[in-house]
Amino acid sequence: MKKLLAAVAIYAGITLVAAQAKIYPDRPIKLIVPFVPGSPVDVLARVVSQQLGLRLGQALIIENRPGAGTSTGTKMVATSPPDGYTLLVSGQSLTYLNLFYPDLGFDAVKAFVPVATLAGWSHVMVVAPAVPAYTVAEFVSHARANPGKVTFGFGLGTSPQILGEYFKVVTNLDLVSVPYRGGEQVRIDLLGGRIDMNIAPVSNVIAMIGQGNIRPLAVTSLTRDKALPDVPTMTESGFPQIGFHPDIWQAIVAPIGTPAAIVNKLNAEINESLKTPEVTATFARLGFDAMINSPQEFAAFLAVQAQKWPPVIKAANIQPQ
């Protein structure tokens, strides 16, 4: 009798999960973005969520929860019910969040199940017109000749900060690091000559580059960016340590324990959303490269990223702010 009851319970559980997946979603889904509105990640989330909502037949509600190096929004989702109705947009910060916040209370990689990758994009190192450098090597020479005088501006807790601080380590430069709350103010000061160097997503500075207001030195991707075909890569410039593929990526994850049927459904619909003409056109305009993977491929990719980024963070000696 006990074996029969156990078998019935297992069957009932399987049937319930299958039924839940079949009707999922039957209400709006919250998509938590641990960045401020208007940031590249926020824009990415809104572009994808619009198409995904149409495919799922339910609204995706974007909820911005910035703060504490993305840990505020990340913790909110990690402690949410694993039912597919609260999802997180995140990227490589998952792989080093515990380095910044060892008392987080959970492993930021193991607390989530990979759902779907969204996009990756590269950065470009740019300088103010007054900086006498047209290549990375010339910038390094200029900075070495002026220790403690050349400034590097960045948005606090962003990939540009990590890339720039790591660049300082690789080149052994004495640059003055100037943190900002966001990248837009950095670029305003770059235009005004108050900041000498910045590293930014290509799409954020392409207009200023085209107008001749700032000067590009190199892109951080392994191949040249199609929007800046005449700008060399860091590897071509003699600094392969700063060549990444991709150097930033974003994806959607769910709390651990989310049923596989729901994960697979979300993955399939997200991947189809990334292929739509609307998303493809917007990604091209914003400089995003779509990343389409199965949950298993995403999990394998995340495992590699978890080995790659912590050593970079440690080498750059970046501390939480």
N, C-alpha and C positions, 0 to 999 in steps of 0.2 A: 504493500500500500504506500509506504514512504517513497519508494522508487517511482510509483505511478504519479503521486502528487508532485514530486520533483520534476518529472517529465512534463506534466501539465503546466507547471509554473514556468519552465523554460520555454515551452511552446507559446504560452500566453505572453511572455516577455518579448519573444521574437515577433509575434503577431502585432503587439503594441508598437514596437519600434518601426515595423514595416508600415503600419497604419499612419503613424506620426509622419514618417517620411513622405507618404503618399499625399497627405493633405498639407504638408509644409510648403510654404508658410501660410498661415491663416490669419495673420495680423502683421502690422508693420514691424520692420527690423531696424534695430539701432546699430548704426555704424560709428564706432567711436574713433575719432581722429585726435591723437595726442599732440596736435600742433594748432597754432593760431589760424583763424579764418584768413583765407587769401594766400596762405603759404603753398608752395608747390604740392605738398602732400594733400592738403585740403582740396586744392583744385583737382588733383587726380581723383580723389575719392568722390567728388561731386560729379565729375564726368562719367565715371564708371557706374556710380549708383543710379544715375538717371536711366541708363539702358538696362541695368540689372533689375531695377524696379519694374520696368515694363515687361521684362521676360518672366519675372516671378509673380506678377499680378498683385504686388504689395508695395507700399511706399518704403523706401529706405531713408531713415531719418538720420542725417549727419549731426553728430553731437561732438563739438570741439571740447576736448579736455586737456589743454596744454598744462605744462608745469612739471618741475622736478625732473627735467631731462627725459620726458615722455613717461615717467614712472606713474604719474597720477592716472592718466587714462589707461595705461597698461594694467595697473592693479585693479582698476574698476572692472575691466573685462575678465581678468583672471579669476575674480571672485564672483562672477555672474553665473547664473544657471547654465549648464551646458546644453541648451535647447535650440541653438541656432538663431536666437532672436537678439543676441548682443554679440557683435563681432568687432574686431579690432583691425585698424589699418596700421601696419607697422613694417619695419624693415630691419636693417642690420643692427639697429639699436637694441633689438632683442638679445643679440649675441654678446653685448658688453654691458647691459644695464646693471647686472649684478656686481660688476667691477666698480661702478659708480655708487651703487646703493647696496652694499653687502647685507644690510638689515631689511631688505625688501620684503622678506617673509616667504618668498617662493622663487623657484628657478624660472627666469623669464623665458627660457627656451622650452623647458619641459612642461610649463603650465599651459601650453597651447597646442592645439592640433593644427597642422598646416592645412589651409583650405585652398588658396589659389594665389599665385604670383600675379602682379598687375603690370608693373613697368619698371624700367631702369633708365637712368640718364647719366650723362657725364657732366663734368665741371670744366671750367676754363680759368686759368690764372690770368688776371688782368692788372694793369698798373695805370696810375694817373699819367696824363701826358707829360707832366714835368719830370717824371722819373726817367733818367737817361739810360733806358734799357729797351732793347727790341727783341731780346731772346732771354731765356731763363738763365743761361750762363752769364749774360751781361748783368742781369738783375742780381745774381749771386755775387758777382764781382763788385757791383755798386754797394750792396749791403755790407760786404766784408770791409770795404773802404770806409764805411760809415756805421760802425757798430753802435747799437743802441739808439739809432736815429731814424731808421726806416721802419714804418708802421705797417702792420698787417691787421686789417679789420675783419670781423666775422660775427655772425649771429651766434649767440651763446648756445652751446649744446647741439650744434648742427654739424653736418658732414663737412662743410667748408672749414670749420674749426679743427676737426680731426685731421683733414688733409693738410691744412696749413701748418699745424703744430708738428705733424710728422715730417713735413718738408723741412722745417727748421732743424729737426734732429738729423735728418739725412744729410743736409748741407752744412750743419754746424754753424748756423747763422744766428746772430744776436739781433733778431727782429723784435720790435715792441708790439706785443699782442694787445689789441684793443677790442674788448668784447662789446657787443650791442645786443639789444633785445631781439632784433631781427635783421635780416639781410638788407631790407630796403633802405634803412637809415645808413648802413655802411656804404651803399652805393651813392647815396646823396652826398656823403662826406668825401667819397672818392672823386666825384665830379667836382666838388669844391676844393680839392687839393689838400684836404685835412687828413686823408688816409692815402698811403702810397700803394698798397697792394691788397687785392681781394681775390678770393676764389669763389666762383658762383656757378649755379646751373647755367648752361649755355643760353637757354631760352630767356633767362632773366636779364641778360646783358647784351644780347645780340643787336638790339636797336641802338644802344649806346656805342657799341663797337662800329656798327655801320655808319653812324654819324661822326665817327672820329673823336668821340668824347673820352674814350678810354682805349687802351692798347692791349690786345691779347698777346700772351706770350706762348702758352701751350695748353693743350687739353689733357685731362687726366685719364681719358679712356685709352685702350690699347690701340685703337685705330682712330684716324682723323674723323672729326665730326663732320657730317655732311653739310651742316649749316656754316661751318668754318673750314672749308677744304684747304685753305692756304696756311692754316695755323697748325704747327707740328704737335705731335704728342709729347708727353713728358719723356717717354722712352727715346724718341727721336732726338730730344733735346739733351740727352745724356743722363737722365734721371729715371731709370726704369723702376726704381723702388716706388715711385708715385704713379705707376701705371696700374690701373685696376679694371676689372671687367666683371660686373659693372662696379663703378665706385659708389653708386647709391642705387638701392632698389626698394620697392614697396610691395606689400602683399596684404592679404586678408587672412587672419587666423581666428580661431574660435577657442573657447575654454576647453581644456582637456576633458574628455568624456562625452563630447558632442557625438551623437550617433554617426557612424560611417555613411549611412544612407543620406543623411542631411548634408554632410561634408561633400559627398560625391555630387549631389544635386547642385549645391552652390558652385562647386568647381566647374561643372559642365556649363551652367548658365553664365558664370563670370567669363569663362573662356569664349563663349559665343558672343558675349557683350563686347569683348575686346576686338572681335573681328568685324563689328558693325562699321559701316561707312562713317557714321557720326563720330564714333570713338577714334577710328583710324585717322580721320581728318584732324580732329582736335589734338591727338597725340603728335602728329606731324608738326602742327603749329607750335606746340609747347616744347618740342624736343624730347618727348618721351618715346622710349622703345618698348613696345608691348612684350611682355614675358608670359608665354602660354605654357603651362605645365600641368601635369596631373598631380594629385595630392602626394603620390609617392615620389615623383620627380622633385616636387617642392621640398619634401622632407630631406631628400638626399642633398639638395642644394643648400638647405639651411644647415645641415651638418658640416658641410665644407665651410660655410660662412662663419660658423661658431668656432672653427679652428683658425680662421684667417684674421678676424678683427681684434680679438683681445690682445694679441701681441703688439698690434699697431697702437692700440690705446696705451698700453703699458710703456712702449718705447717713447711715445709722445708725452708721457707723464701728464695726461689730461685728468684734472680733478673735477668732481661735481661742484657746481656753483649754487 
